[in-house]
Amino acid sequence: MLSRRTGWNLAGNRLAARLDAARSAGRPLLDLAESNPTRAGLAWPADALGAALSDPRIAAYDPEPRGLPAAREAVAAYLAARGHAVDPGRIVLTASTSEGYALLLKLLCDPGDEVLVPAPSYPLLDLLADLESVRLVRYPLRYDGAWHLDVPALEAAVTASTRAVVVVSPSNPTGAVLGAAEREAIDRLCAARDLALVGDEVFADTALVPPAGVLGASRALAFHLSGLSKVCGLPQVKAAWIAAGGPEAPVAAALERLEVIADAYLSISGPAQLALPRLLADRERFLGPLRARLAANRAALAAAASGAPFDALPSAGGWSAVLRIGETIDEEGLCLALLDDGVAVQPGFFYDFERAGHLVVSLLAPPDAFAAGLARVRDRVARAAAGIWDPK
Ligand SMILES: Cc1ncc(COP(=O)(O)O)c(C=O)c1O
């Protein structure tokens, strides 16, 4: 009676169950898995948020499939500040970046079609693809002291069923940032093979090196995705956008259909659209403290990694960091042991690393908790590497 595409195995994993148990028992936890900025001491003051959401026009309903013009102009201004001149007519508003993916998959793919996504990358993409009956095919990011796109491997992954290539820059969890030469290579490939280029650029404002955005691609039909969830630290507002780039004719054809898809849902709320210009203009209220937090935690990680039984892999942006602990240590066992030690981290297998032996930590945690958590990780990894698993 229920669809095959929703036939997931819903038995929760052991790690999630143990984390829930620790949280509901009220056990103190150094949470290095927290990715919600509103729970990490980076929330907006309620009065500032309330003021932005209290526009008197919220009483009226003015449905606009692509989104209210003033809100799209505000997104265009944000993109211009990032170095991309985009006509507001090429922008479509959505409730979230995840929904932006869903709209693009509907636009680009029929059931069974393939979309190329990076590995490692974050797990939500699988779910979003399942929901559209689309098949994800991985292309590798390679690590050799820095993360690189493997262009020949990407090219080899293209089949007759491929419709799009997704890049996540900065990447979650590796922090890899797409360089200009890499963007050029993907742009050429997409144009030559008639594929769309989708750039998930939600973490662009945290890049430590200038990221090459997909809107700078000139040949392929390209879509930039982002939203207030990561640009302003406001996942609860539910406001995001798709911006189209590339040659005029395919962009116009795509936008015409995207508008029909968006019109079927009209999902971003009126109040969120009215608030968007003010919130986006005020984004440094979040981004300033966020960058300071990320910098402090990156420095703490570098210090903790010196002489430690793990490597902290260099990253060029984003909200997370990867620790390489070595393939001989069981990731899940280590994460469970760490929960017993009062520290939450994520195992690499959540993110599809090519090889085992990684932990992922969020850089959002308050610096004291982050440093204390890392000290316990260091201790626990050293014990696990020595084959000692019993609680201390
Ligand atoms: C790389 C990346 N893209 C998109 C999203 C989803 O963003 P949104 O809250 O706008 O759906 C996430 C959430 O963590 C993410 O890490």
The ligand as an SDF file (V2000), in Angstrom:
LIG
                    3D

 16 16  0  0  0  0  0  0  0  0999 V2000
   25.5190   21.5260    2.7230 C   0  0  0  0  0  0  0  0  0  0  0  0
   24.0960   21.6950    3.1680 C   0  0  0  0  0  0  0  0  0  0  0  0
   23.1600   22.0660    2.2710 N   0  0  0  0  0  0  0  0  0  0  0  0
   21.8630   22.2240    2.6390 C   0  0  0  0  0  0  0  0  0  0  0  0
   21.4480   22.0210    3.9280 C   0  0  0  0  0  0  0  0  0  0  0  0
   19.9900   22.2110    4.2680 C   0  0  0  0  0  0  0  0  0  0  0  0
   19.7280   23.5510    4.4880 O   0  0  0  0  0  0  0  0  0  0  0  0
   18.2400   24.0600    4.7790 P   0  0  0  0  0  0  0  0  0  0  0  0
   18.0960   24.1740    6.2490 O   0  0  0  0  0  0  0  0  0  0  0  0
   18.1610   25.4030    4.0950 O   0  0  0  0  0  0  0  0  0  0  0  0
   17.3100   23.0820    4.1570 O   0  0  0  0  0  0  0  0  0  0  0  0
   22.3770   21.6030    4.8830 C   0  0  0  0  0  0  0  0  0  0  0  0
   21.9610   21.3440    6.2700 C   0  0  0  0  0  0  0  0  0  0  0  0
   22.7300   21.0140    7.1270 O   0  0  0  0  0  0  0  0  0  0  0  0
   23.7370   21.4490    4.5040 C   0  0  0  0  0  0  0  0  0  0  0  0
   24.6750   21.0580    5.3790 O   0  0  0  0  0  0  0  0  0  0  0  0
  1  2  1  0
  2  3  1  0
  2 15  2  0
  3  4  2  0
  4  5  1  0
  5  6  1  0
  5 12  2  0
  6  7  1  0
  7  8  1  0
  8  9  2  0
  8 10  1  0
  8 11  1  0
 12 13  1  0
 12 15  1  0
 13 14  2  0
 15 16  1  0
M  END
$$$$
